[in-house]
């Protein structure tokens, strides 16, 4: 591996770069891939007792990040609150220009961001996919759509009606620890005139810090954005979120994480009169009908194993029409078995080290104990793909589950999994099969995405209108891929909390205000009592 100069990232508060004496360090994936080597052992010793210079010299260290104190956290909130009235005076077109410049800036830094993501452990193909999503959300066409949603004017015989979105105020963002770059999606709340305080997770600081300090902050500064519009901290989650909950300066908390923690946070926000925007766990379903293109459907279902299933909006279970179940399962067995681990920096693998091997084994055992059948996979393996009970990878695993009744009792079907496991539910045939499939999809407590593979226009129409679960529905398309104008994230049920929906961040962190401007000088009495 080629060692590059270690970067250091300060805090950013009220338009100023602020350094501290405490540090967090962004680590290379080789910290775990080479856990038994001498370099890793040296690193663990240096983390306990080494100097900053020694840590920066270690090949597994990607960056250092200044750690913030509670006092600095409070300073960031004050700066953000002070910026809010100035931001409200900034026209929508100018705010759009702030974000519009990010497109070219991300393109300029794309290669380096991709490299850092790979060094953090994200496979190359998936790093590029993450960056495609970020670029899609700030490209000119997306901002044109945002402008149309942020402000609309309607002419009536007696009025000009303005429908405009008003900002919440101070929005605090806690990005996902498993894919921190997706935290940048929440930055779109700037479009509706909010100020932002974002927490960089200590455990995965490198790619997000690089994007914040080399892309977003320079663009905002070059545009002369109000100081305090964007603030960056790095601190422990519990300390930071408690401060956000307690502070009267905070209007909205944008949280990425588990359903358990997110729903508890939502309740605390409501108690304090704050808005919670939640991007939580997922348990996405796919329906494959008898007339589906099985080649394309199989390729889409393999997305269940991208990043070893450790993304919230990857396919988790599939319902397949019994007429094509054996064919699809044979295709899945061959394709899944061909996926191999590899070095994320220099291979085309889509598999990542699995963080929850014990939970995987427990989930697999539960499924098989109640009657599911293992089609392939299930073995813990090393970087070379060889069986290893201590290996960091798990073979892509496919289960067959016969009937909806059994599926209801399989935790791998009804609960979120976060490892490379795809459950294939094969229901009994019958004239009401489509109705039962729709009912099963709607019975899912989670609600990020659902997708369909079918050729029948009637089946497509039924799926599109009757499946109410989920923020996004995809038809004959990649389950994971982003499409132009598609909301980046967002969902219902346990995936989005009480007010969950498909999420355009600039809408979720704003409120609709209606303005009626009379244009004809009509007498108020005529307006109320007249003939209209």
C-alpha positions in Angstrom: 0.0 0.0 0.0 1.3 3.5 -0.9 1.4 5.7 2.2 0.3 9.3 1.7 0.6 12.3 3.9 -1.7 12.1 6.9 -4.3 14.9 7.0 -5.4 16.7 10.0 -8.9 18.2 10.2 -9.9 20.9 12.7 -13.3 21.8 13.9 -15.3 24.4 12.0 -17.3 26.8 14.1 -18.9 30.1 13.1 -16.7 30.3 9.9 -13.5 29.7 11.8 -11.2 26.6 11.9 -10.6 25.7 15.5 -8.0 23.2 16.7 -7.8 21.3 20.0 -5.3 19.2 21.7 -7.4 16.1 21.7 -7.6 13.8 18.6 -9.6 11.1 16.9 -7.9 9.1 14.2 -9.3 7.7 10.9 -8.1 4.2 10.3 -7.4 2.1 7.2 -9.3 -1.1 6.7 -6.0 -2.8 7.0 -6.2 -2.3 10.7 -8.6 -5.3 10.7 -7.4 -7.0 7.5 -3.9 -7.3 8.9 -5.0 -7.5 12.5 -2.4 -10.2 13.3 0.5 -8.3 11.7 3.3 -6.3 13.4 2.0 -3.0 12.0 -1.4 -3.4 13.6 0.2 -4.4 16.9 2.3 -1.3 16.7 -0.7 0.9 16.0 -2.7 -0.4 19.0 0.3 0.4 21.2 0.7 3.9 19.7 -3.0 4.6 20.3 -2.4 4.0 24.0 0.9 5.7 24.5 2.4 7.1 21.3 2.8 10.7 20.2 0.8 12.3 17.4 3.9 12.3 15.2 4.3 8.6 15.6 0.7 7.9 14.8 0.8 10.1 11.7 3.8 8.0 10.6 1.9 4.7 10.8 0.6 3.4 7.5 -2.8 2.5 8.8 -3.6 6.0 10.0 -5.5 8.0 7.3 -6.2 11.3 9.2 -6.5 12.9 12.6 -9.5 15.0 13.6 -9.7 17.6 16.4 -12.1 16.5 19.2 -14.6 19.1 20.4 -15.5 19.9 24.0 -19.1 20.5 25.2 -18.2 24.2 25.3 -17.2 24.1 21.6 -20.4 22.2 20.9 -22.4 25.0 22.5 -20.4 27.6 20.5 -21.3 25.8 17.3 -25.0 25.9 18.3 -24.8 29.6 19.1 -23.1 30.3 15.7 -25.7 28.3 13.9 -28.6 30.1 15.7 -27.0 33.5 14.9 -26.8 32.6 11.2 -30.5 31.7 10.9 -31.9 35.3 10.6 -29.2 36.1 8.0 -30.0 32.9 6.1 -33.7 33.8 5.9 -32.8 36.9 4.1 -30.8 35.0 1.5 -32.9 34.5 -1.7 -33.7 30.9 -2.7 -31.7 31.4 -5.9 -28.6 32.3 -4.0 -29.0 29.3 -1.7 -29.4 27.1 -4.7 -26.1 28.6 -6.1 -24.3 27.6 -2.8 -25.3 24.0 -3.3 -25.0 24.1 -7.1 -21.3 24.7 -6.8 -20.9 21.5 -4.9 -21.4 19.5 -8.1 -18.2 20.7 -9.8 -16.4 20.5 -6.5 -17.3 16.9 -5.9 -16.3 16.0 -9.5 -12.9 17.6 -8.8 -12.4 15.6 -5.6 -14.1 12.4 -6.8 -11.0 10.4 -7.4 -9.5 11.2 -4.0 -12.8 10.6 -2.2 -13.1 7.3 -3.8 -9.6 6.4 -2.8 -10.3 7.3 0.8 -13.5 5.3 0.9 -11.6 2.3 -0.4 -9.0 2.7 2.3 -11.8 2.9 4.9 -13.0 -0.5 3.6 -15.7 0.4 1.0 -15.1 -1.7 -2.1 -14.2 0.3 -5.2 -17.5 -0.3 -7.1 -19.6 0.7 -4.1 -17.4 3.8 -3.4 -18.2 4.9 -6.9 -21.9 4.2 -6.4 -21.9 6.3 -3.2 -20.4 9.2 -5.0 -22.9 8.8 -7.8 -25.7 9.3 -5.3 -24.1 12.4 -3.9 -23.6 13.9 -7.4 -27.1 13.1 -8.4 -28.5 15.1 -5.5 -26.6 18.3 -6.4 -26.7 18.2 -10.2 -28.5 21.1 -11.9 -31.6 19.1 -12.8 -32.1 18.1 -9.1 -31.7 21.7 -8.0 -34.3 22.8 -10.6 -36.7 20.4 -9.0 -35.8 21.6 -5.5 -36.5 25.2 -6.6 -39.9 24.3 -7.9 -40.7 22.6 -4.5 -39.4 25.4 -2.3 -41.4 28.1 -3.8 -44.5 28.1 -6.1 -46.6 31.0 -7.4 -50.2 30.6 -8.5 -52.2 33.3 -10.2 -56.0 33.4 -9.5 -58.6 36.0 -10.6 -58.0 38.1 -7.5 -54.7 36.9 -6.0 -51.2 35.9 -6.4 -50.8 32.9 -4.2 -47.3 32.0 -2.9 -46.6 28.6 -1.5 -43.2 28.7 0.2 -41.1 26.5 2.5 -39.9 28.2 5.7 -36.8 26.7 7.4 -36.9 25.0 10.8 -33.8 26.9 11.9 -30.8 25.0 13.4 -30.6 21.5 12.1 -28.1 19.1 13.8 -27.0 16.1 11.8 -25.7 12.8 13.1 -24.5 10.8 10.0 -24.5 7.0 9.7 -21.4 5.3 11.1 -21.5 2.5 8.4 -21.6 5.0 5.4 -20.7 8.4 6.7 -20.7 10.0 3.3 -24.5 9.6 3.2 -24.6 12.2 5.9 -23.9 14.7 3.2 -27.5 14.1 2.0 -28.7 15.9 5.1 -26.7 18.9 4.1 -29.4 19.7 1.5 -31.4 21.3 4.4 -29.3 24.3 3.5 -31.5 24.8 0.5 -34.5 25.7 2.6 -32.5 28.2 4.6 -31.4 26.2 7.7 -28.1 26.3 9.4 -26.3 23.1 10.1 -24.2 21.5 12.9 -22.8 18.2 11.8 -21.1 15.6 14.0 -18.2 13.6 12.5 -18.3 10.1 14.0 -15.0 9.4 15.8 -15.1 5.8 14.5 -15.0 6.6 10.8 -13.8 10.2 10.3 -11.7 10.1 7.1 -14.0 10.3 4.1 -16.6 12.6 5.7 -14.0 14.9 7.1 -12.3 15.2 3.7 -15.6 16.0 2.0 -16.6 18.6 4.6 -13.2 20.4 4.7 -12.2 20.0 1.0 -15.5 20.3 -0.8 -18.4 21.8 1.2 -16.7 24.4 3.4 -14.5 25.9 0.6 -17.6 26.2 -1.7 -19.6 28.0 1.0 -16.7 30.3 1.8 -16.1 31.1 -1.8 -19.8 32.0 -2.2 -19.6 34.3 0.9 -22.2 32.3 2.8 -23.1 33.6 6.3 -20.6 32.6 9.0 -22.2 29.9 11.2 -24.3 28.5 8.3 -22.3 25.3 8.5 -20.5 24.0 11.6 -18.4 20.8 12.1 -17.8 19.0 15.3 -16.2 15.7 16.3 -17.3 14.3 19.7 -19.0 11.3 21.4 -22.5 10.6 20.2 -24.1 10.5 23.7 -22.6 13.7 24.8 -23.4 15.6 21.6 -27.0 14.4 21.2 -27.8 15.1 24.9 -26.6 18.7 24.3 -28.7 19.0 21.2 -31.8 17.7 23.0 -31.3 20.1 25.9 -30.4 23.2 23.9 -33.2 25.7 23.1 -31.2 26.7 20.1 -31.8 23.4 18.3 -34.9 23.1 16.1 -34.3 19.7 14.4 -32.2 16.6 14.8 -31.4 14.6 11.7 -30.4 11.2 12.8 -29.1 8.1 10.9 -28.9 4.9 12.8 -30.9 1.9 14.2 -34.6 1.9 14.7 -34.2 1.3 18.4 -32.1 4.3 19.0 -33.9 6.5 16.5 -37.4 6.0 17.8 -36.2 6.6 21.4 -34.6 9.9 20.1 -37.9 10.8 18.3 -39.8 10.6 21.6 -37.2 12.8 23.4 -37.4 15.3 20.6 -41.2 15.5 20.7 -41.1 16.0 24.5 -38.8 19.0 23.9 -40.7 20.5 21.0 -38.1 19.6 18.4 -38.5 17.8 15.1 -36.7 14.5 14.5 -35.9 13.5 10.9 -35.0 9.8 11.0 -33.1 7.5 8.6 -33.3 4.2 10.4 -33.1 0.5 9.8 -34.5 -1.2 6.7 -36.0 -4.6 5.7 -36.5 -4.2 2.0 -38.6 -6.7 0.0 -38.6 -7.7 -3.6 -41.4 -9.4 -5.6 -40.4 -11.5 -8.6 -43.4 -12.4 -10.8 -43.6 -15.4 -13.2 -43.0 -13.2 -16.3 -40.0 -11.4 -14.9 -36.6 -11.1 -16.7 -34.9 -13.6 -14.4 -31.4 -12.6 -15.5 -31.9 -9.0 -14.5 -33.9 -9.9 -11.4 -31.0 -12.2 -10.3 -28.5 -9.3 -10.8 -30.7 -7.0 -8.7 -31.0 -9.5 -5.9 -27.2 -9.9 -5.7 -27.3 -6.3 -4.4 -28.3 -8.0 -1.1 -24.7 -8.9 -0.8 -23.1 -5.5 -1.7 -21.1 -4.3 1.3 -22.0 -7.8 2.7 -25.6 -6.7 3.3 -24.5 -3.9 5.7 -26.7 -1.2 4.2 -30.2 -0.3 5.3 -31.7 -0.1 1.8 -30.4 -3.3 0.2 -32.8 -6.2 -0.6 -33.3 -8.3 2.5 -35.9 -10.8 1.3 -37.6 -11.7 -1.9 -41.0 -13.2 -2.7 -40.8 -15.3 -5.9 -43.7 -16.7 -7.9 -43.7 -20.5 -7.4 -43.7 -21.1 -11.2 -40.1 -19.7 -11.5 -38.8 -20.3 -7.9 -36.5 -23.2 -8.8 -35.1 -21.4 -11.8 -34.4 -18.2 -9.8 -32.9 -20.1 -6.9 -30.5 -22.0 -9.2 -29.4 -18.7 -10.7 -29.0 -17.1 -7.3 -27.0 -20.1 -6.0 -24.5 -19.9 -9.0 -24.2 -16.1 -8.9 -23.9 -15.7 -5.1 -21.4 -18.5 -4.8 -19.2 -16.7 -7.4 -18.9 -13.6 -5.2 -15.5 -13.6 -3.4 -13.9 -11.4 -0.9 -10.9 -9.2 -1.8 -8.9 -6.2 -1.0 -11.3 -3.2 -1.2 -8.4 -1.0 -2.5 -7.4 -3.0 -5.5 -10.1 -5.6 -6.3 -13.6 -5.6 -7.8 -15.1 -7.3 -4.8 -18.5 -6.1 -3.5 -18.0 -7.9 -0.1 -16.9 -6.1 3.0 -15.7 -7.4 6.4 -18.7 -8.4 8.4 -19.1 -6.7 11.8 -21.8 -9.0 13.2 -20.7 -12.5 12.6 -22.2 -13.8 15.8 -25.6 -12.2 15.0 -25.4 -13.8 11.5 -24.9 -17.2 13.0 -27.7 -16.8 15.4 -30.1 -15.6 12.7 -29.1 -18.4 10.3 -29.6 -21.0 13.1 -33.0 -19.6 14.0 -34.2 -19.7 10.4 -33.2 -23.3 9.8 -34.6 -24.4 13.2 -38.1 -23.4 12.1 -37.9 -24.9 8.7 -36.0 -22.7 6.3 -33.5 -24.4 3.9 -30.0 -23.2 3.2 -29.4 -22.9 -0.6 -25.8 -21.8 -0.4 -23.2 -20.0 1.7 -23.2 -19.7 5.5 -19.5 -20.2 6.1 -17.1 -17.7 7.7 -14.1 -17.1 5.4 -10.9 -15.2 5.3 -9.6 -12.7 2.7 -8.6 -15.5 0.3 -12.1 -17.0 0.5 -11.0 -20.0 2.6 -13.1 -21.3 5.5 -11.9 -19.7 8.8 -13.9 -19.5 12.0 -12.2 -16.2 12.8 -12.5 -14.9 9.2 -13.7 -11.3 8.6 -16.0 -12.3 5.7 -19.1 -14.5 5.4 -20.1 -16.3 2.2 -23.1 -14.8 0.6 -26.0 -16.9 2.0 -29.3 -17.7 0.4 -32.2 -19.3 2.3 -35.4 -20.8 0.9 -38.5 -20.3 2.9 -41.7 -22.1 1.8 -44.9 -20.3 2.4 -45.9 -17.1 4.0 -46.9 -18.8 7.2 -43.3 -20.1 7.7 -41.9 -16.7 6.6 -43.7 -15.0 9.4 -41.7 -17.0 11.9 -38.3 -16.5 10.3 -36.5 -13.5 11.9 -34.3 -13.2 8.7 -37.5 -12.3 6.8 -39.4 -10.1 9.3 -36.5 -8.3 10.9 -33.6 -6.3 9.5 -30.4 -8.3 8.8 -27.1 -6.6 8.5 -25.0 -9.3 7.0 -24.9 -11.2 3.6 -28.1 -13.2 3.9 -31.0 -13.2 1.5 -34.3 -15.0 2.3 -36.3 -16.3 -0.7 -39.9 -16.8 0.2 -41.8 -19.2 -2.1 -45.6 -18.9 -1.4 -48.3 -21.4 -2.4 -49.9 -20.7 -5.8 -53.5 -19.6 -6.1 -55.8 -17.1 -7.8 -55.3 -14.6 -4.9 -51.5 -14.9 -5.0 -50.8 -11.3 -6.0 -53.1 -10.0 -3.2 -51.3 -12.2 -0.7 -47.9 -10.9 -1.9 -49.0 -7.3 -1.6 -50.4 -8.0 1.9 -47.1 -9.6 3.0 -45.1 -6.6 1.7 -47.4 -4.2 3.5 -47.1 -6.2 6.7 -43.4 -5.4 6.9 -42.8 -3.1 10.0 -40.0 -1.4 8.1 -40.4 0.8 5.1 -37.5 2.0 3.1 -37.8 0.4 -0.4 -39.7 -2.3 -2.1 -39.2 -3.4 -5.7 -40.9 -5.6 -8.4 -39.8 -7.6 -11.3 -42.7 -8.3 -13.8 -43.7 -7.6 -17.3 -47.5 -7.6 -16.9 -48.9 -4.0 -16.9 -51.6 -5.1 -14.5 -49.2 -6.5 -12.0 -47.0 -3.3 -12.2 -50.1 -1.2 -11.7 -51.3 -3.3 -8.8 -47.8 -3.1 -7.1 -47.4 0.6 -7.7 -50.8 1.5 -6.2 -51.4 -1.1 -3.6 -48.0 -1.3 -1.9 -48.2 1.4 0.7 -45.2 0.3 2.7 -42.0 2.1 1.8 -40.7 5.5 0.8 -39.5 4.3 -2.6 -40.9 1.7 -5.0 -38.7 0.4 -7.8 -40.0 -1.5 -10.9 -37.7 -3.6 -13.2 -34.7 -1.7 -11.9 -31.8 -1.9 -9.6 -33.0 -1.9 -6.0 -30.0 0.1 -4.7 -29.3 2.5 -7.6 -30.3 6.1 -7.4 -32.5 7.6 -10.2 -32.7 11.3 -11.1 -35.2 13.2 -9.0 -35.6 10.2 -6.6 -35.5 11.1 -2.9 -32.2 10.0 -1.5 -33.5 8.2 1.5 -36.6 8.2 3.7 -39.2 5.6 4.6 -42.2 4.6 6.7 -42.7 2.5 9.8 -39.6 1.5 11.8 -37.5 3.0 9.0 -38.6 6.6 9.4 -40.5 7.0 12.7 -44.0 8.5 13.2 -43.7 11.1 10.4 -41.5 9.0 8.0 -41.8 9.4 4.3 -39.7 9.5 1.2 -37.2 12.3 2.2 -36.1 15.3 0.3 -34.1 16.9 3.2 -34.9 20.5 2.2 -38.6 19.7 2.6 -38.3 17.6 5.7 -36.5 20.4 7.5 -39.0 23.1 6.5 -42.7 24.0 6.8 -45.2 25.1 4.2 -46.3 28.7 4.5 -49.0 30.1 2.2 -49.2 33.8 1.2 -52.2 35.4 -0.6 -51.5 38.8 -2.2 -54.7 40.5 -3.5 -54.3 41.9 -7.1 -57.7 43.5 -7.9 -58.5 45.8 -5.0 -61.7 43.9 -4.2 -63.6 45.1 -1.1 -63.1 42.6 1.8 -66.8 42.4 2.3 -67.2 41.2 -1.2 -64.5 38.7 -0.7 -66.3 37.1 2.3 -69.9 37.7 1.5 -70.1 38.2 -2.2 -70.8 35.7 -4.9 -67.2 34.8 -5.3 
